[in-house]
Amino acid sequence: MQQGLIARLIYAEAAGWLASQGITAHPVSLALRDRERVGRRELWLQHKALRRTTPAWEEDDVWLAADEKIGRALTTLARLLERVPSADNPLIDHAHAEAWLGPLAPQACPFDTHRFTTWRSAHMPDGRRPDPRPALLRAADAALDWMEGGISDEPDAIQALAIAVLLLKRMGAVDIVPPRFWTAWSALCAPDDPGVLPRLRGDTAARLAPDGTASWPLVFLHLIAKSARAGSRIVFELRVTEAAGLAFAAGEDKRSRLPATVDLLLRQPALTAPALARRLDITPQAALRLFARLEQAGLVQEVTGRDSFRAFALAVRPSGRPRLEGR
């Protein structure tokens, strides 16, 4: 359950950051590309500019630019969230910081050593300087100062929020499940320059701030609260589906692979038949039969809409209760 939750949160965060870059990609599609190398562009990419406004002769350029950002979301942001360091400090000095944060930015920019040291002295917890502020506000302040401190000639919000995640981890505010910010971008935020810190849409800002201008700490807290609520829904859905899957497989022979299939689908956002076959040491045809049984029971659904390279994910109704009719 924990492994499945973290995987879903990570790909939702990657999809949220891509949305801030003008790229629409579903978290399940990102998971399939990342884990199983399944992902032709008509399957998982719905780039608005490419679909609606880009001349045919520019499509390849737009596609390559989008593909580079998708690769960055998966190979850097997702990996960073998957393994937020707790023992080794990647911000111990400017050289380590460049190595850790550099791949997140669209292009490498050296960090100013003096300004980095000043920023680090002000924001990195070391146990010697007590700070009565809540950890979330300290992380928000550190992210803002990163953007405004002149440490990099081209600071990027993805770097600043990665730093916030690291600080929350090192301050003990989070343990295993990484905090998220970009997940709520589509629901709450307004488009802006791709590299700047998120800002709330006018309607959301007007609801939260009397003058309609939400300060960065307010934006930061609202993003993390919205993302936390989304994570709670995922936990609920996984628990309901886990119970339904165990009930469905309860009467199976002990040699049945149905319980193991349900377990793998809880751990991963989506699975193909070849992937399931490798994990269970069965044939792809047997894997498809397992998926067919679970699909008939309303526990899984096919998510690609294709006749080949099909993938399956847990099916949850809007109420949170999987369908069990048809067993």
BELQUI-V827846 format. One record per residue. N is the residue number from 1. RES is the residue in one small letter. D_CENTER is the distance of its C-alpha to the mean C-alpha in Angstrom with 1 decimal. Layout:
# BELQUI-V827846
n: <N | N>
res: <RES | RES>
d_center: <D_CENTER | D_CENTER>
This chain:
# BELQUI-V827846
n: <1 | 2 | 3 | 4 | 5 | 6 | 7 | 8 | 9 | 10 | 11 | 12 | 13 | 14 | 15 | 16 | 17 | 18 | 19 | 20 | 21 | 22 | 23 | 24 | 25 | 26 | 27 | 28 | 29 | 30 | 31 | 32 | 33 | 34 | 35 | 36 | 37 | 38 | 39 | 40 | 41 | 42 | 43 | 44 | 45 | 46 | 47 | 48 | 49 | 50 | 51 | 52 | 53 | 54 | 55 | 56 | 57 | 58 | 59 | 60 | 61 | 62 | 63 | 64 | 65 | 66 | 67 | 68 | 69 | 70 | 71 | 72 | 73 | 74 | 75 | 76 | 77 | 78 | 79 | 80 | 81 | 82 | 83 | 84 | 85 | 86 | 87 | 88 | 89 | 90 | 91 | 92 | 93 | 94 | 95 | 96 | 97 | 98 | 99 | 100 | 101 | 102 | 103 | 104 | 105 | 106 | 107 | 108 | 109 | 110 | 111 | 112 | 113 | 114 | 115 | 116 | 117 | 118 | 119 | 120 | 121 | 122 | 123 | 124 | 125 | 126 | 127 | 128 | 129 | 130 | 131 | 132 | 133 | 134 | 135 | 136 | 137 | 138 | 139 | 140 | 141 | 142 | 143 | 144 | 145 | 146 | 147 | 148 | 149 | 150 | 151 | 152 | 153 | 154 | 155 | 156 | 157 | 158 | 159 | 160 | 161 | 162 | 163 | 164 | 165 | 166 | 167 | 168 | 169 | 170 | 171 | 172 | 173 | 174 | 175 | 176 | 177 | 178 | 179 | 180 | 181 | 182 | 183 | 184 | 185 | 186 | 187 | 188 | 189 | 190 | 191 | 192 | 193 | 194 | 195 | 196 | 197 | 198 | 199 | 200 | 201 | 202 | 203 | 204 | 205 | 206 | 207 | 208 | 209 | 210 | 211 | 212 | 213 | 214 | 215 | 216 | 217 | 218 | 219 | 220 | 221 | 222 | 223 | 224 | 225 | 226 | 227 | 228 | 229 | 230 | 231 | 232 | 233 | 234 | 235 | 236 | 237 | 238 | 239 | 240 | 241 | 242 | 243 | 244 | 245 | 246 | 247 | 248 | 249 | 250 | 251 | 252 | 253 | 254 | 255 | 256 | 257 | 258 | 259 | 260 | 261 | 262 | 263 | 264 | 265 | 266 | 267 | 268 | 269 | 270 | 271 | 272 | 273 | 274 | 275 | 276 | 277 | 278 | 279 | 280 | 281 | 282 | 283 | 284 | 285 | 286 | 287 | 288 | 289 | 290 | 291 | 292 | 293 | 294 | 295 | 296 | 297 | 298 | 299 | 300 | 301 | 302 | 303 | 304 | 305 | 306 | 307 | 308 | 309 | 310 | 311 | 312 | 313 | 314 | 315 | 316 | 317 | 318 | 319 | 320 | 321 | 322 | 323 | 324 | 325 | 326 | 327>
res: <m | q | q | g | l | i | a | r | l | i | y | a | e | a | a | g | w | l | a | s | q | g | i | t | a | h | p | v | s | l | a | l | r | d | r | e | r | v | g | r | r | e | l | w | l | q | h | k | a | l | r | r | t | t | p | a | w | e | e | d | d | v | w | l | a | a | d | e | k | i | g | r | a | l | t | t | l | a | r | l | l | e | r | v | p | s | a | d | n | p | l | i | d | h | a | h | a | e | a | w | l | g | p | l | a | p | q | a | c | p | f | d | t | h | r | f | t | t | w | r | s | a | h | m | p | d | g | r | r | p | d | p | r | p | a | l | l | r | a | a | d | a | a | l | d | w | m | e | g | g | i | s | d | e | p | d | a | i | q | a | l | a | i | a | v | l | l | l | k | r | m | g | a | v | d | i | v | p | p | r | f | w | t | a | w | s | a | l | c | a | p | d | d | p | g | v | l | p | r | l | r | g | d | t | a | a | r | l | a | p | d | g | t | a | s | w | p | l | v | f | l | h | l | i | a | k | s | a | r | a | g | s | r | i | v | f | e | l | r | v | t | e | a | a | g | l | a | f | a | a | g | e | d | k | r | s | r | l | p | a | t | v | d | l | l | l | r | q | p | a | l | t | a | p | a | l | a | r | r | l | d | i | t | p | q | a | a | l | r | l | f | a | r | l | e | q | a | g | l | v | q | e | v | t | g | r | d | s | f | r | a | f | a | l | a | v | r | p | s | g | r | p | r | l | e | g | r>
d_center: <16.7 | 14.9 | 13.6 | 12.4 | 10.8 | 8.8 | 7.8 | 6.8 | 4.9 | 3.0 | 3.3 | 3.5 | 2.3 | 3.8 | 5.9 | 6.8 | 8.0 | 9.7 | 11.3 | 12.7 | 14.2 | 15.8 | 14.0 | 13.2 | 11.2 | 10.3 | 7.2 | 10.3 | 11.9 | 9.3 | 9.6 | 13.3 | 13.6 | 12.0 | 13.9 | 16.9 | 17.5 | 17.9 | 17.2 | 20.2 | 19.4 | 21.1 | 18.9 | 15.3 | 16.0 | 17.5 | 18.2 | 20.3 | 22.6 | 23.2 | 24.1 | 26.3 | 27.7 | 27.6 | 31.1 | 31.3 | 32.3 | 29.1 | 26.7 | 26.3 | 25.6 | 22.9 | 21.4 | 21.5 | 19.9 | 17.0 | 16.7 | 16.8 | 13.8 | 11.8 | 13.1 | 12.2 | 8.5 | 8.9 | 11.8 | 11.3 | 8.0 | 6.4 | 10.0 | 10.4 | 8.0 | 9.5 | 12.9 | 13.4 | 17.1 | 19.5 | 22.9 | 23.0 | 22.4 | 20.9 | 22.4 | 25.8 | 27.3 | 26.6 | 26.8 | 24.1 | 21.9 | 22.5 | 21.5 | 18.2 | 17.2 | 19.1 | 16.8 | 14.2 | 16.9 | 18.4 | 21.6 | 23.0 | 24.8 | 26.9 | 26.6 | 29.8 | 30.9 | 32.9 | 30.3 | 27.6 | 30.0 | 30.8 | 27.2 | 26.6 | 29.8 | 28.8 | 25.3 | 24.8 | 26.0 | 29.0 | 30.9 | 33.8 | 32.9 | 32.3 | 30.1 | 30.5 | 27.5 | 24.5 | 21.7 | 19.3 | 22.0 | 22.6 | 19.0 | 19.1 | 22.5 | 21.5 | 18.7 | 21.4 | 24.0 | 22.0 | 21.8 | 25.5 | 27.1 | 27.9 | 26.4 | 25.1 | 26.9 | 23.6 | 21.0 | 17.6 | 15.3 | 12.3 | 14.7 | 15.9 | 12.7 | 12.1 | 15.6 | 15.1 | 12.7 | 15.4 | 18.2 | 17.0 | 16.8 | 20.2 | 21.7 | 21.0 | 19.2 | 16.4 | 17.0 | 14.8 | 11.6 | 9.7 | 9.9 | 7.5 | 9.0 | 7.6 | 6.6 | 10.4 | 11.4 | 12.9 | 14.7 | 16.2 | 16.4 | 19.0 | 18.8 | 20.2 | 20.6 | 17.3 | 17.6 | 18.6 | 17.1 | 15.9 | 18.9 | 19.4 | 21.2 | 24.9 | 25.1 | 22.5 | 24.0 | 27.5 | 26.7 | 25.4 | 27.9 | 31.6 | 32.0 | 28.8 | 27.4 | 24.4 | 24.4 | 21.4 | 21.4 | 21.5 | 18.6 | 16.5 | 17.6 | 17.1 | 13.4 | 12.8 | 15.2 | 13.7 | 10.2 | 12.4 | 14.4 | 11.7 | 10.8 | 14.6 | 15.0 | 12.8 | 15.1 | 18.1 | 17.4 | 16.9 | 20.1 | 22.0 | 21.2 | 22.0 | 25.3 | 26.1 | 25.5 | 27.7 | 30.3 | 30.3 | 30.8 | 33.2 | 36.3 | 35.3 | 37.4 | 36.1 | 35.6 | 33.2 | 29.8 | 28.3 | 27.1 | 25.4 | 23.7 | 22.4 | 21.2 | 19.3 | 17.7 | 16.6 | 15.1 | 13.3 | 11.7 | 14.6 | 17.7 | 20.6 | 24.1 | 24.7 | 21.7 | 23.1 | 26.6 | 25.7 | 24.2 | 27.2 | 29.8 | 31.0 | 31.6 | 29.2 | 31.7 | 31.6 | 27.8 | 28.2 | 30.8 | 28.5 | 25.9 | 28.8 | 30.0 | 26.7 | 26.2 | 29.8 | 29.1 | 26.2 | 23.7 | 21.7 | 21.5 | 21.4 | 18.4 | 19.6 | 22.9 | 24.6 | 27.8 | 26.6 | 23.4 | 22.4 | 19.5 | 19.3 | 16.9 | 17.9 | 19.6 | 19.6 | 21.9 | 21.3 | 23.3 | 21.1 | 24.0 | 23.9 | 27.0 | 29.6 | 32.5 | 33.8 | 33.9>
